[in-house]
C-alpha cells in the first residue's frame, strides 16, 4: 500500500500522512497565550486533516501535548467547542511535554479518510 506524504515547512517531517484509509496529522501554531495557540493549532489541524482527505468529525484518536498541564482548564473548553457534538468525540489523551521554544500546545491526530 502506498503512503502519501504531505510535506510542510519543517525539515525532516510531514504534517500529514495518509495510509490504508487513515490520515495522520499534527499541528502547532503561534499565539500570545494558551487560548490563542489552542485555537490557532486547531485551525491548523483542521486544514491538515482536510489536506489528507479527512475532517474533525472523522478523528479516531488524538493526543494533546501541553507545555504546562495547568493550562488544561483553559484548553478543554476550546477543544470541546471545536470538536462539537458527542458523535464527533475521539479517544483523547492529554499529556504534559517539554515542548520547544514558545510552543504551548501540539496536537497529533489520526482520522478516517472520507473515501475509505
Buried (B, 14 or more C-beta within 10 A) or exposed (E): EEEBBBEBEEEEEBBBBBBEBBBBBBBBBEBEEBBBBBBBBBEBBBEBBBBBBBBBBBBEBBBBBBBBEEBBEBBEEBBEEBBEEEEEEBEBEBEEBEBEEEBBBBBBBBBBBBEE
